[in-house]
Amino acid sequence: MLTLPVVGLIRNTFPGAEITFFLRSYTRELVAEYPGVSGVILADRNGRVRPFDDLLLDVRQGGFDAAVHVFPRPAQAWLSYRAKIPVRVGTAFRWYSWLYNRWVWDHRKTGDLHEAVYNIRLLRKLGVSVPDSVRPSLPVPAAYRQAALNTARRLGILENDRVVALHPGSGGSARDWDPSQFSQLSRELSAKGFRPVITGAQEERQLVEQVVAGSNGSAVAAAGAFSLMELAAFLQSCSVVVSNSTGPMHIAAAVGTPLVGLFPPIAAASARRWGPLGDRTMTFTPDAAKCPLCKGGDCQSNVCMRQITVTEVLGAVETLTSR
C-alpha cells in the first residue's frame, strides 16, 4: 500500500514507462487493476516461493531498465543482479548492498520519515522529482464493491448500519492492543448505536472469535470473509475503522475511511513511520516509560499497549463520526 504512490510519480517523469510489481500472490489484487501498473511478477505459486531460476527467467524476459527495491531482501537483490538489470536502486546500509549500483543513504530503522516517503525517495536515483509528502489512494472497482456488499449481507450487516470495523491483528508486524479491550470497545460501540464488525485474515479466525466472544453478542465476526480488494470496498463503506498497525489500516486510509490507529512506542514501528496517511485519522501511542515491564527501555511485549484506554479510543471514534 505504501509503495503504490511510486506509480504516479514515475509516470509523471516517464509517461510511457511500463511498471511491473514483484510481489506475493495474496497482494496481487491491490495492484492488478491499479491505474498505471503494467503487470506483476509473482514471487510464489500455490503458497510456495517459486524456484530462483524460474523467477530469473521471468525477470530477464521482462527486459527491465531499472529495479527499485522498496522492500530490500537479499534474494531479490541477487535476482535483479543476476538478471543484469542496468539500474538497481536500493539502500546502502546492508551487507548485500553491493548488488545495487545506485544507493540511497536512508536509515529506516530510526523512523525519521514515513515509510511511504522512504519509498518514493528511492525514485530520485532514477531522476524522478519527488515531493516531501505523499498520500496513497486506492480506487475500488465496482465489482469488488458489489462482492463486499453481498458478503456483508450474508453476515447480517445491513446497508443502513453504522458499521465500525475493528481489526485486532497485525500479522506480527507490530505490538497489538489487547483482545479484551477490542471486546470492551465493541460493547461500548454497540451501546451507542454502532455495529461493530471484527475483521481479520482466515488465519486470524481464533483471534477474531475471541474478540467476538467477549463482546456479548454485539460484534460480527468477519475473519477471512473478504479478499483484499473486497476488504477495501467494505472498509470504504464503514463509518470508522479501528486498527493495529497493519496493512488493512493503510487500505482503510487509502479509500478515505476515518481511522483510529494504535501504535507501539518503538521508533521502527512508530506512527511517525507507519501512521495512516489521510485527513480523518487519529493515532494513539502509549508511553514506554510508564510501562511496568519495559520501564522506558526496549518494548518487550504488548503490555505497553494496554495503556491506551477504551474510553480514549471510543472518544476518537465519536470525534471522527461527528465530523
NORTAQUI-V982628 format. One record per helix or strand of 2 or more residues. SS is the DSSP state (H for helix, E for strand). FROM is the first residue (numbers start at 1). TO is the last residue. If there is no record, write none. Layout:
SS_FROM_TO, SS_FROM_TO
//
This chain:
H_5_13, E_20_23, H_25_32, E_39_42, E_44_45, E_48_49, H_52_62, E_66_68, H_74_82, E_87_91, H_97_99, E_102_104, H_108_110, H_115_126, H_142_154, E_163_167, H_179_191, E_195_200, H_202_213, E_219_223, H_228_236, E_240_244, H_247_254, E_259_263, H_267_269, H_271_274, E_281_285, H_288_290, H_303_307, H_310_322
//
